[in-house]
Amino acid sequence: MKSPARSPAQLGAIIHRERRVRGLTQAQLGTKTGLRQATVSKLEKGEPATRLSTLFDILATLNLELTVSSRSKTPKQDIGDLF
């Protein structure tokens, strides 16, 4: 799966989708990563001030990784339509 994210909200939507695909609640993901359910919720909503270590803990728990690449020429609103 390759999903572009150009904003915290888009990254949060990807994490939300992947959590649901794995059949986990926010509370279960929080327990697996040592985080509160509220922290998982904030990350999925794209709220600011998420620590990078928190993001990487959640990505690892979901067996995901972050890849940085040059932006495509696709307009931002088209990428948002993917979610």
PyMOL Python script that loads the backbone (N, CA, C, O; Angstrom):
from pymol import cmd

cmd.read_pdbstr("""\
ATOM      1  N   MET A   1       0.840  -1.169   0.000  1.00  0.00           N
ATOM      2  CA  MET A   1       0.000   0.000   0.000  1.00  0.00           C
ATOM      3  C   MET A   1       0.890   1.239   0.000  1.00  0.00           C
ATOM      4  O   MET A   1       1.833   1.341   0.784  1.00  0.00           O
ATOM      5  N   LYS A   2       0.581   2.157  -0.873  1.00  0.00           N
ATOM      6  CA  LYS A   2       1.325   3.404  -0.939  1.00  0.00           C
ATOM      7  C   LYS A   2       0.308   4.527  -0.879  1.00  0.00           C
ATOM      8  O   LYS A   2      -0.514   4.674  -1.783  1.00  0.00           O
ATOM      9  N   SER A   3       0.359   5.327   0.189  1.00  0.00           N
ATOM     10  CA  SER A   3      -0.613   6.403   0.373  1.00  0.00           C
ATOM     11  C   SER A   3       0.115   7.712   0.618  1.00  0.00           C
ATOM     12  O   SER A   3       0.842   7.838   1.604  1.00  0.00           O
ATOM     13  N   PRO A   4      -0.067   8.688  -0.261  1.00  0.00           N
ATOM     14  CA  PRO A   4       0.578   9.978  -0.041  1.00  0.00           C
ATOM     15  C   PRO A   4      -0.115  10.755   1.072  1.00  0.00           C
ATOM     16  O   PRO A   4      -1.339  10.722   1.201  1.00  0.00           O
ATOM     17  N   ALA A   5       0.671  11.442   1.860  1.00  0.00           N
ATOM     18  CA  ALA A   5       0.136  12.303   2.918  1.00  0.00           C
ATOM     19  C   ALA A   5       0.895  13.616   2.871  1.00  0.00           C
ATOM     20  O   ALA A   5       2.119  13.645   2.997  1.00  0.00           O
ATOM     21  N   ARG A   6       0.158  14.696   2.691  1.00  0.00           N
ATOM     22  CA  ARG A   6       0.770  16.024   2.624  1.00  0.00           C
ATOM     23  C   ARG A   6       0.368  16.909   3.790  1.00  0.00           C
ATOM     24  O   ARG A   6       0.709  18.091   3.828  1.00  0.00           O
ATOM     25  N   SER A   7      -0.352  16.340   4.734  1.00  0.00           N
ATOM     26  CA  SER A   7      -0.778  17.121   5.889  1.00  0.00           C
ATOM     27  C   SER A   7      -0.956  16.174   7.072  1.00  0.00           C
ATOM     28  O   SER A   7      -1.093  14.964   6.887  1.00  0.00           O
ATOM     29  N   PRO A   8      -0.954  16.721   8.284  1.00  0.00           N
ATOM     30  CA  PRO A   8      -1.211  15.876   9.458  1.00  0.00           C
ATOM     31  C   PRO A   8      -2.564  15.166   9.371  1.00  0.00           C
ATOM     32  O   PRO A   8      -2.686  14.019   9.799  1.00  0.00           O
ATOM     33  N   ALA A   9      -3.570  15.832   8.827  1.00  0.00           N
ATOM     34  CA  ALA A   9      -4.894  15.217   8.712  1.00  0.00           C
ATOM     35  C   ALA A   9      -4.865  14.018   7.766  1.00  0.00           C
ATOM     36  O   ALA A   9      -5.497  12.997   8.037  1.00  0.00           O
ATOM     37  N   GLN A  10      -4.142  14.137   6.670  1.00  0.00           N
ATOM     38  CA  GLN A  10      -4.049  13.020   5.731  1.00  0.00           C
ATOM     39  C   GLN A  10      -3.284  11.849   6.344  1.00  0.00           C
ATOM     40  O   GLN A  10      -3.672  10.695   6.162  1.00  0.00           O
ATOM     41  N   LEU A  11      -2.211  12.132   7.062  1.00  0.00           N
ATOM     42  CA  LEU A  11      -1.469  11.069   7.734  1.00  0.00           C
ATOM     43  C   LEU A  11      -2.342  10.407   8.796  1.00  0.00           C
ATOM     44  O   LEU A  11      -2.322   9.185   8.946  1.00  0.00           O
ATOM     45  N   GLY A  12      -3.097  11.203   9.524  1.00  0.00           N
ATOM     46  CA  GLY A  12      -4.006  10.660  10.524  1.00  0.00           C
ATOM     47  C   GLY A  12      -5.050   9.749   9.904  1.00  0.00           C
ATOM     48  O   GLY A  12      -5.387   8.709  10.471  1.00  0.00           O
ATOM     49  N   ALA A  13      -5.568  10.138   8.733  1.00  0.00           N
ATOM     50  CA  ALA A  13      -6.565   9.318   8.038  1.00  0.00           C
ATOM     51  C   ALA A  13      -5.973   7.978   7.605  1.00  0.00           C
ATOM     52  O   ALA A  13      -6.650   6.951   7.659  1.00  0.00           O
ATOM     53  N   ILE A  14      -4.723   7.989   7.179  1.00  0.00           N
ATOM     54  CA  ILE A  14      -4.050   6.742   6.799  1.00  0.00           C
ATOM     55  C   ILE A  14      -3.914   5.830   8.016  1.00  0.00           C
ATOM     56  O   ILE A  14      -4.203   4.636   7.940  1.00  0.00           O
ATOM     57  N   ILE A  15      -3.479   6.394   9.125  1.00  0.00           N
ATOM     58  CA  ILE A  15      -3.323   5.605  10.346  1.00  0.00           C
ATOM     59  C   ILE A  15      -4.673   5.064  10.804  1.00  0.00           C
ATOM     60  O   ILE A  15      -4.776   3.905  11.206  1.00  0.00           O
ATOM     61  N   HIS A  16      -5.698   5.892  10.744  1.00  0.00           N
ATOM     62  CA  HIS A  16      -7.049   5.465  11.112  1.00  0.00           C
ATOM     63  C   HIS A  16      -7.487   4.266  10.260  1.00  0.00           C
ATOM     64  O   HIS A  16      -7.957   3.257  10.785  1.00  0.00           O
ATOM     65  N   ARG A  17      -7.326   4.396   8.952  1.00  0.00           N
ATOM     66  CA  ARG A  17      -7.723   3.323   8.034  1.00  0.00           C
ATOM     67  C   ARG A  17      -6.962   2.035   8.322  1.00  0.00           C
ATOM     68  O   ARG A  17      -7.555   0.957   8.366  1.00  0.00           O
ATOM     69  N   GLU A  18      -5.656   2.145   8.516  1.00  0.00           N
ATOM     70  CA  GLU A  18      -4.840   0.950   8.759  1.00  0.00           C
ATOM     71  C   GLU A  18      -5.170   0.301  10.102  1.00  0.00           C
ATOM     72  O   GLU A  18      -5.135  -0.924  10.222  1.00  0.00           O
ATOM     73  N   ARG A  19      -5.486   1.098  11.097  1.00  0.00           N
ATOM     74  CA  ARG A  19      -5.891   0.548  12.403  1.00  0.00           C
ATOM     75  C   ARG A  19      -7.172  -0.250  12.244  1.00  0.00           C
ATOM     76  O   ARG A  19      -7.294  -1.356  12.771  1.00  0.00           O
ATOM     77  N   ARG A  20      -8.125   0.313  11.516  1.00  0.00           N
ATOM     78  CA  ARG A  20      -9.413  -0.364  11.312  1.00  0.00           C
ATOM     79  C   ARG A  20      -9.251  -1.643  10.494  1.00  0.00           C
ATOM     80  O   ARG A  20      -9.901  -2.647  10.784  1.00  0.00           O
ATOM     81  N   VAL A  21      -8.387  -1.615   9.473  1.00  0.00           N
ATOM     82  CA  VAL A  21      -8.123  -2.808   8.662  1.00  0.00           C
ATOM     83  C   VAL A  21      -7.609  -3.944   9.549  1.00  0.00           C
ATOM     84  O   VAL A  21      -7.919  -5.112   9.314  1.00  0.00           O
ATOM     85  N   ARG A  22      -6.833  -3.599  10.556  1.00  0.00           N
ATOM     86  CA  ARG A  22      -6.269  -4.599  11.455  1.00  0.00           C
ATOM     87  C   ARG A  22      -7.231  -4.990  12.590  1.00  0.00           C
ATOM     88  O   ARG A  22      -6.900  -5.809  13.446  1.00  0.00           O
ATOM     89  N   GLY A  23      -8.418  -4.390  12.575  1.00  0.00           N
ATOM     90  CA  GLY A  23      -9.433  -4.743  13.559  1.00  0.00           C
ATOM     91  C   GLY A  23      -9.146  -4.255  14.968  1.00  0.00           C
ATOM     92  O   GLY A  23      -9.592  -4.860  15.943  1.00  0.00           O
ATOM     93  N   LEU A  24      -8.394  -3.148  15.077  1.00  0.00           N
ATOM     94  CA  LEU A  24      -8.047  -2.601  16.388  1.00  0.00           C
ATOM     95  C   LEU A  24      -8.877  -1.373  16.709  1.00  0.00           C
ATOM     96  O   LEU A  24      -9.188  -0.573  15.827  1.00  0.00           O
ATOM     97  N   THR A  25      -9.232  -1.232  17.968  1.00  0.00           N
ATOM     98  CA  THR A  25      -9.834   0.012  18.434  1.00  0.00           C
ATOM     99  C   THR A  25      -8.695   0.973  18.767  1.00  0.00           C
ATOM    100  O   THR A  25      -7.531   0.577  18.832  1.00  0.00           O
ATOM    101  N   GLN A  26      -9.044   2.226  18.974  1.00  0.00           N
ATOM    102  CA  GLN A  26      -8.023   3.190  19.409  1.00  0.00           C
ATOM    103  C   GLN A  26      -7.440   2.768  20.753  1.00  0.00           C
ATOM    104  O   GLN A  26      -6.237   2.903  20.979  1.00  0.00           O
ATOM    105  N   ALA A  27      -8.276   2.263  21.636  1.00  0.00           N
ATOM    106  CA  ALA A  27      -7.810   1.840  22.960  1.00  0.00           C
ATOM    107  C   ALA A  27      -6.847   0.665  22.838  1.00  0.00           C
ATOM    108  O   ALA A  27      -5.832   0.627  23.534  1.00  0.00           O
ATOM    109  N   GLN A  28      -7.149  -0.294  21.965  1.00  0.00           N
ATOM    110  CA  GLN A  28      -6.263  -1.443  21.782  1.00  0.00           C
ATOM    111  C   GLN A  28      -4.919  -1.016  21.198  1.00  0.00           C
ATOM    112  O   GLN A  28      -3.870  -1.496  21.627  1.00  0.00           O
ATOM    113  N   LEU A  29      -4.954  -0.117  20.224  1.00  0.00           N
ATOM    114  CA  LEU A  29      -3.698   0.385  19.647  1.00  0.00           C
ATOM    115  C   LEU A  29      -2.914   1.134  20.715  1.00  0.00           C
ATOM    116  O   LEU A  29      -1.693   0.999  20.803  1.00  0.00           O
ATOM    117  N   GLY A  30      -3.607   1.919  21.521  1.00  0.00           N
ATOM    118  CA  GLY A  30      -2.946   2.630  22.600  1.00  0.00           C
ATOM    119  C   GLY A  30      -2.275   1.680  23.578  1.00  0.00           C
ATOM    120  O   GLY A  30      -1.142   1.919  23.995  1.00  0.00           O
ATOM    121  N   THR A  31      -2.954   0.616  23.944  1.00  0.00           N
ATOM    122  CA  THR A  31      -2.387  -0.377  24.867  1.00  0.00           C
ATOM    123  C   THR A  31      -1.145  -1.021  24.270  1.00  0.00           C
ATOM    124  O   THR A  31      -0.144  -1.202  24.964  1.00  0.00           O
ATOM    125  N   LYS A  32      -1.203  -1.366  22.991  1.00  0.00           N
ATOM    126  CA  LYS A  32      -0.057  -2.010  22.329  1.00  0.00           C
ATOM    127  C   LYS A  32       1.157  -1.082  22.237  1.00  0.00           C
ATOM    128  O   LYS A  32       2.296  -1.549  22.205  1.00  0.00           O
ATOM    129  N   THR A  33       0.914   0.223  22.195  1.00  0.00           N
ATOM    130  CA  THR A  33       2.009   1.180  22.053  1.00  0.00           C
ATOM    131  C   THR A  33       2.345   1.910  23.355  1.00  0.00           C
ATOM    132  O   THR A  33       3.284   2.705  23.404  1.00  0.00           O
ATOM    133  N   GLY A  34       1.575   1.637  24.403  1.00  0.00           N
ATOM    134  CA  GLY A  34       1.820   2.311  25.676  1.00  0.00           C
ATOM    135  C   GLY A  34       1.315   3.748  25.690  1.00  0.00           C
ATOM    136  O   GLY A  34       1.829   4.591  26.426  1.00  0.00           O
ATOM    137  N   LEU A  35       0.302   4.018  24.870  1.00  0.00           N
ATOM    138  CA  LEU A  35      -0.261   5.364  24.775  1.00  0.00           C
ATOM    139  C   LEU A  35      -1.712   5.357  25.238  1.00  0.00           C
ATOM    140  O   LEU A  35      -2.356   4.309  25.297  1.00  0.00           O
ATOM    141  N   ARG A  36      -2.207   6.531  25.562  1.00  0.00           N
ATOM    142  CA  ARG A  36      -3.616   6.654  25.923  1.00  0.00           C
ATOM    143  C   ARG A  36      -4.468   6.654  24.650  1.00  0.00           C
ATOM    144  O   ARG A  36      -3.997   7.041  23.581  1.00  0.00           O
ATOM    145  N   GLN A  37      -5.700   6.227  24.773  1.00  0.00           N
ATOM    146  CA  GLN A  37      -6.625   6.235  23.642  1.00  0.00           C
ATOM    147  C   GLN A  37      -6.771   7.654  23.103  1.00  0.00           C
ATOM    148  O   GLN A  37      -6.868   7.850  21.892  1.00  0.00           O
ATOM    149  N   ALA A  38      -6.787   8.633  23.983  1.00  0.00           N
ATOM    150  CA  ALA A  38      -6.932  10.031  23.567  1.00  0.00           C
ATOM    151  C   ALA A  38      -5.769  10.477  22.677  1.00  0.00           C
ATOM    152  O   ALA A  38      -5.958  11.287  21.769  1.00  0.00           O
ATOM    153  N   THR A  39      -4.588   9.962  22.929  1.00  0.00           N
ATOM    154  CA  THR A  39      -3.420  10.297  22.116  1.00  0.00           C
ATOM    155  C   THR A  39      -3.579   9.731  20.712  1.00  0.00           C
ATOM    156  O   THR A  39      -3.290  10.411  19.727  1.00  0.00           O
ATOM    157  N   VAL A  40      -4.035   8.495  20.620  1.00  0.00           N
ATOM    158  CA  VAL A  40      -4.285   7.878  19.311  1.00  0.00           C
ATOM    159  C   VAL A  40      -5.342   8.678  18.560  1.00  0.00           C
ATOM    160  O   VAL A  40      -5.191   8.933  17.365  1.00  0.00           O
ATOM    161  N   SER A  41      -6.399   9.074  19.242  1.00  0.00           N
ATOM    162  CA  SER A  41      -7.470   9.861  18.632  1.00  0.00           C
ATOM    163  C   SER A  41      -6.937  11.178  18.078  1.00  0.00           C
ATOM    164  O   SER A  41      -7.266  11.554  16.953  1.00  0.00           O
ATOM    165  N   LYS A  42      -6.129  11.869  18.845  1.00  0.00           N
ATOM    166  CA  LYS A  42      -5.573  13.153  18.393  1.00  0.00           C
ATOM    167  C   LYS A  42      -4.712  12.973  17.151  1.00  0.00           C
ATOM    168  O   LYS A  42      -4.777  13.776  16.221  1.00  0.00           O
ATOM    169  N   LEU A  43      -3.900  11.911  17.139  1.00  0.00           N
ATOM    170  CA  LEU A  43      -3.056  11.659  15.980  1.00  0.00           C
ATOM    171  C   LEU A  43      -3.914  11.371  14.749  1.00  0.00           C
ATOM    172  O   LEU A  43      -3.633  11.881  13.664  1.00  0.00           O
ATOM    173  N   GLU A  44      -4.946  10.566  14.909  1.00  0.00           N
ATOM    174  CA  GLU A  44      -5.815  10.237  13.778  1.00  0.00           C
ATOM    175  C   GLU A  44      -6.575  11.454  13.265  1.00  0.00           C
ATOM    176  O   GLU A  44      -6.916  11.510  12.084  1.00  0.00           O
ATOM    177  N   LYS A  45      -6.844  12.416  14.119  1.00  0.00           N
ATOM    178  CA  LYS A  45      -7.527  13.647  13.699  1.00  0.00           C
ATOM    179  C   LYS A  45      -6.565  14.651  13.069  1.00  0.00           C
ATOM    180  O   LYS A  45      -6.994  15.662  12.515  1.00  0.00           O
ATOM    181  N   GLY A  46      -5.266  14.372  13.154  1.00  0.00           N
ATOM    182  CA  GLY A  46      -4.285  15.278  12.583  1.00  0.00           C
ATOM    183  C   GLY A  46      -4.011  16.487  13.448  1.00  0.00           C
ATOM    184  O   GLY A  46      -3.539  17.514  12.959  1.00  0.00           O
ATOM    185  N   GLU A  47      -4.304  16.370  14.733  1.00  0.00           N
ATOM    186  CA  GLU A  47      -4.058  17.495  15.632  1.00  0.00           C
ATOM    187  C   GLU A  47      -2.557  17.745  15.774  1.00  0.00           C
ATOM    188  O   GLU A  47      -1.766  16.803  15.742  1.00  0.00           O
ATOM    189  N   PRO A  48      -2.168  19.000  15.929  1.00  0.00           N
ATOM    190  CA  PRO A  48      -0.744  19.329  16.017  1.00  0.00           C
ATOM    191  C   PRO A  48      -0.110  18.844  17.318  1.00  0.00           C
ATOM    192  O   PRO A  48      -0.799  18.437  18.254  1.00  0.00           O
ATOM    193  N   ALA A  49       1.179  18.898  17.349  1.00  0.00           N
ATOM    194  CA  ALA A  49       1.996  18.625  18.535  1.00  0.00           C
ATOM    195  C   ALA A  49       2.130  17.143  18.864  1.00  0.00           C
ATOM    196  O   ALA A  49       2.331  16.791  20.026  1.00  0.00           O
ATOM    197  N   THR A  50       2.024  16.272  17.874  1.00  0.00           N
ATOM    198  CA  THR A  50       2.314  14.856  18.094  1.00  0.00           C
ATOM    199  C   THR A  50       3.822  14.669  18.030  1.00  0.00           C
ATOM    200  O   THR A  50       4.476  15.121  17.090  1.00  0.00           O
ATOM    201  N   ARG A  51       4.358  14.007  19.024  1.00  0.00           N
ATOM    202  CA  ARG A  51       5.793  13.742  19.020  1.00  0.00           C
ATOM    203  C   ARG A  51       6.144  12.744  17.918  1.00  0.00           C
ATOM    204  O   ARG A  51       5.372  11.830  17.625  1.00  0.00           O
ATOM    205  N   LEU A  52       7.297  12.927  17.322  1.00  0.00           N
ATOM    206  CA  LEU A  52       7.732  11.984  16.293  1.00  0.00           C
ATOM    207  C   LEU A  52       7.863  10.578  16.856  1.00  0.00           C
ATOM    208  O   LEU A  52       7.542   9.606  16.172  1.00  0.00           O
ATOM    209  N   SER A  53       8.325  10.456  18.083  1.00  0.00           N
ATOM    210  CA  SER A  53       8.470   9.129  18.682  1.00  0.00           C
ATOM    211  C   SER A  53       7.106   8.447  18.808  1.00  0.00           C
ATOM    212  O   SER A  53       7.004   7.233  18.630  1.00  0.00           O
ATOM    213  N   THR A  54       6.065   9.215  19.111  1.00  0.00           N
ATOM    214  CA  THR A  54       4.711   8.665  19.191  1.00  0.00           C
ATOM    215  C   THR A  54       4.265   8.179  17.817  1.00  0.00           C
ATOM    216  O   THR A  54       3.727   7.078  17.692  1.00  0.00           O
ATOM    217  N   LEU A  55       4.482   8.983  16.797  1.00  0.00           N
ATOM    218  CA  LEU A  55       4.122   8.607  15.438  1.00  0.00           C
ATOM    219  C   LEU A  55       4.828   7.311  15.040  1.00  0.00           C
ATOM    220  O   LEU A  55       4.194   6.398  14.509  1.00  0.00           O
ATOM    221  N   PHE A  56       6.123   7.227  15.291  1.00  0.00           N
ATOM    222  CA  PHE A  56       6.877   6.041  14.892  1.00  0.00           C
ATOM    223  C   PHE A  56       6.489   4.814  15.708  1.00  0.00           C
ATOM    224  O   PHE A  56       6.526   3.700  15.185  1.00  0.00           O
ATOM    225  N   ASP A  57       6.119   4.987  16.977  1.00  0.00           N
ATOM    226  CA  ASP A  57       5.629   3.862  17.777  1.00  0.00           C
ATOM    227  C   ASP A  57       4.347   3.294  17.176  1.00  0.00           C
ATOM    228  O   ASP A  57       4.188   2.078  17.072  1.00  0.00           O
ATOM    229  N   ILE A  58       3.441   4.173  16.784  1.00  0.00           N
ATOM    230  CA  ILE A  58       2.181   3.723  16.192  1.00  0.00           C
ATOM    231  C   ILE A  58       2.422   3.071  14.838  1.00  0.00           C
ATOM    232  O   ILE A  58       1.847   2.023  14.545  1.00  0.00           O
ATOM    233  N   LEU A  59       3.267   3.680  14.010  1.00  0.00           N
ATOM    234  CA  LEU A  59       3.582   3.080  12.710  1.00  0.00           C
ATOM    235  C   LEU A  59       4.177   1.685  12.883  1.00  0.00           C
ATOM    236  O   LEU A  59       3.806   0.761  12.159  1.00  0.00           O
ATOM    237  N   ALA A  60       5.085   1.524  13.822  1.00  0.00           N
ATOM    238  CA  ALA A  60       5.709   0.217  14.052  1.00  0.00           C
ATOM    239  C   ALA A  60       4.682  -0.813  14.510  1.00  0.00           C
ATOM    240  O   ALA A  60       4.700  -1.959  14.061  1.00  0.00           O
ATOM    241  N   THR A  61       3.793  -0.402  15.399  1.00  0.00           N
ATOM    242  CA  THR A  61       2.766  -1.315  15.899  1.00  0.00           C
ATOM    243  C   THR A  61       1.842  -1.767  14.768  1.00  0.00           C
ATOM    244  O   THR A  61       1.385  -2.910  14.764  1.00  0.00           O
ATOM    245  N   LEU A  62       1.566  -0.889  13.818  1.00  0.00           N
ATOM    246  CA  LEU A  62       0.722  -1.224  12.675  1.00  0.00           C
ATOM    247  C   LEU A  62       1.515  -1.854  11.529  1.00  0.00           C
ATOM    248  O   LEU A  62       0.966  -2.110  10.457  1.00  0.00           O
ATOM    249  N   ASN A  63       2.791  -2.098  11.754  1.00  0.00           N
ATOM    250  CA  ASN A  63       3.682  -2.677  10.742  1.00  0.00           C
ATOM    251  C   ASN A  63       3.749  -1.797   9.490  1.00  0.00           C
ATOM    252  O   ASN A  63       3.696  -2.289   8.363  1.00  0.00           O
ATOM    253  N   LEU A  64       3.867  -0.494   9.715  1.00  0.00           N
ATOM    254  CA  LEU A  64       3.979   0.491   8.638  1.00  0.00           C
ATOM    255  C   LEU A  64       5.310   1.220   8.766  1.00  0.00           C
ATOM    256  O   LEU A  64       5.939   1.211   9.825  1.00  0.00           O
ATOM    257  N   GLU A  65       5.722   1.841   7.689  1.00  0.00           N
ATOM    258  CA  GLU A  65       6.919   2.675   7.732  1.00  0.00           C
ATOM    259  C   GLU A  65       6.657   3.975   6.997  1.00  0.00           C
ATOM    260  O   GLU A  65       5.745   4.061   6.175  1.00  0.00           O
ATOM    261  N   LEU A  66       7.446   4.970   7.291  1.00  0.00           N
ATOM    262  CA  LEU A  66       7.321   6.276   6.673  1.00  0.00           C
ATOM    263  C   LEU A  66       8.375   6.395   5.582  1.00  0.00           C
ATOM    264  O   LEU A  66       9.555   6.140   5.823  1.00  0.00           O
ATOM    265  N   THR A  67       7.957   6.779   4.396  1.00  0.00           N
ATOM    266  CA  THR A  67       8.866   6.987   3.275  1.00  0.00           C
ATOM    267  C   THR A  67       8.733   8.429   2.824  1.00  0.00           C
ATOM    268  O   THR A  67       7.620   8.917   2.627  1.00  0.00           O
ATOM    269  N   VAL A  68       9.842   9.110   2.660  1.00  0.00           N
ATOM    270  CA  VAL A  68       9.830  10.494   2.202  1.00  0.00           C
ATOM    271  C   VAL A  68      10.289  10.508   0.750  1.00  0.00           C
ATOM    272  O   VAL A  68      11.315   9.923   0.402  1.00  0.00           O
ATOM    273  N   SER A  69       9.508  11.191  -0.096  1.00  0.00           N
ATOM    274  CA  SER A  69       9.857  11.275  -1.508  1.00  0.00           C
ATOM    275  C   SER A  69       9.484  12.655  -2.033  1.00  0.00           C
ATOM    276  O   SER A  69       8.812  13.431  -1.353  1.00  0.00           O
ATOM    277  N   SER A  70       9.923  12.946  -3.232  1.00  0.00           N
ATOM    278  CA  SER A  70       9.560  14.217  -3.865  1.00  0.00           C
ATOM    279  C   SER A  70       8.062  14.230  -4.121  1.00  0.00           C
ATOM    280  O   SER A  70       7.455  13.195  -4.393  1.00  0.00           O
ATOM    281  N   ARG A  71       7.476  15.416  -4.030  1.00  0.00           N
ATOM    282  CA  ARG A  71       6.035  15.546  -4.275  1.00  0.00           C
ATOM    283  C   ARG A  71       5.702  15.234  -5.719  1.00  0.00           C
ATOM    284  O   ARG A  71       6.456  15.551  -6.639  1.00  0.00           O
ATOM    285  N   SER A  72       4.560  14.610  -5.890  1.00  0.00           N
ATOM    286  CA  SER A  72       4.065  14.375  -7.244  1.00  0.00           C
ATOM    287  C   SER A  72       3.412  15.650  -7.748  1.00  0.00           C
ATOM    288  O   SER A  72       3.275  16.620  -7.002  1.00  0.00           O
ATOM    289  N   LYS A  73       3.018  15.651  -8.986  1.00  0.00           N
ATOM    290  CA  LYS A  73       2.371  16.823  -9.581  1.00  0.00           C
ATOM    291  C   LYS A  73       0.866  16.839  -9.316  1.00  0.00           C
ATOM    292  O   LYS A  73       0.174  17.757  -9.757  1.00  0.00           O
ATOM    293  N   THR A  74       0.349  15.835  -8.601  1.00  0.00           N
ATOM    294  CA  THR A  74      -1.082  15.752  -8.320  1.00  0.00           C
ATOM    295  C   THR A  74      -1.491  16.901  -7.408  1.00  0.00           C
ATOM    296  O   THR A  74      -0.863  17.117  -6.372  1.00  0.00           O
ATOM    297  N   PRO A  75      -2.530  17.639  -7.776  1.00  0.00           N
ATOM    298  CA  PRO A  75      -2.993  18.732  -6.913  1.00  0.00           C
ATOM    299  C   PRO A  75      -3.421  18.211  -5.540  1.00  0.00           C
ATOM    300  O   PRO A  75      -3.889  17.079  -5.415  1.00  0.00           O
ATOM    301  N   LYS A  76      -3.258  19.037  -4.527  1.00  0.00           N
ATOM    302  CA  LYS A  76      -3.556  18.635  -3.155  1.00  0.00           C
ATOM    303  C   LYS A  76      -4.987  18.133  -2.996  1.00  0.00           C
ATOM    304  O   LYS A  76      -5.196  17.140  -2.301  1.00  0.00           O
ATOM    305  N   GLN A  77      -5.977  18.771  -3.606  1.00  0.00           N
ATOM    306  CA  GLN A  77      -7.357  18.336  -3.410  1.00  0.00           C
ATOM    307  C   GLN A  77      -7.582  16.930  -3.982  1.00  0.00           C
ATOM    308  O   GLN A  77      -8.415  16.192  -3.456  1.00  0.00           O
ATOM    309  N   ASP A  78      -6.870  16.541  -5.037  1.00  0.00           N
ATOM    310  CA  ASP A  78      -7.021  15.200  -5.575  1.00  0.00           C
ATOM    311  C   ASP A  78      -6.529  14.143  -4.583  1.00  0.00           C
ATOM    312  O   ASP A  78      -7.138  13.082  -4.447  1.00  0.00           O
ATOM    313  N   ILE A  79      -5.442  14.432  -3.904  1.00  0.00           N
ATOM    314  CA  ILE A  79      -4.916  13.497  -2.907  1.00  0.00           C
ATOM    315  C   ILE A  79      -5.900  13.379  -1.759  1.00  0.00           C
ATOM    316  O   ILE A  79      -6.119  12.283  -1.242  1.00  0.00           O
ATOM    317  N   GLY A  80      -6.489  14.476  -1.358  1.00  0.00           N
ATOM    318  CA  GLY A  80      -7.472  14.448  -0.277  1.00  0.00           C
ATOM    319  C   GLY A  80      -8.685  13.597  -0.622  1.00  0.00           C
ATOM    320  O   GLY A  80      -9.319  13.034   0.271  1.00  0.00           O
ATOM    321  N   ASP A  81      -9.012  13.497  -1.890  1.00  0.00           N
ATOM    322  CA  ASP A  81     -10.147  12.684  -2.322  1.00  0.00           C
ATOM    323  C   ASP A  81      -9.897  11.193  -2.105  1.00  0.00           C
ATOM    324  O   ASP A  81     -10.841  10.404  -2.083  1.00  0.00           O
ATOM    325  N   LEU A  82      -8.642  10.805  -1.946  1.00  0.00           N
ATOM    326  CA  LEU A  82      -8.327   9.398  -1.708  1.00  0.00           C
ATOM    327  C   LEU A  82      -8.821   8.931  -0.345  1.00  0.00           C
ATOM    328  O   LEU A  82      -9.006   7.733  -0.134  1.00  0.00           O
ATOM    329  N   PHE A  83      -9.035   9.855   0.576  1.00  0.00           N
ATOM    330  CA  PHE A  83      -9.402   9.493   1.932  1.00  0.00           C
ATOM    331  C   PHE A  83     -10.857   9.655   2.089  1.00  0.00           C
ATOM    332  O   PHE A  83     -11.392   9.402   3.169  1.00  0.00           O
TER     333      PHE A  83
END
""", "prot")
cmd.dss("prot")
cmd.show_as("cartoon", "prot")
cmd.util.cbc("prot")
cmd.orient("prot")
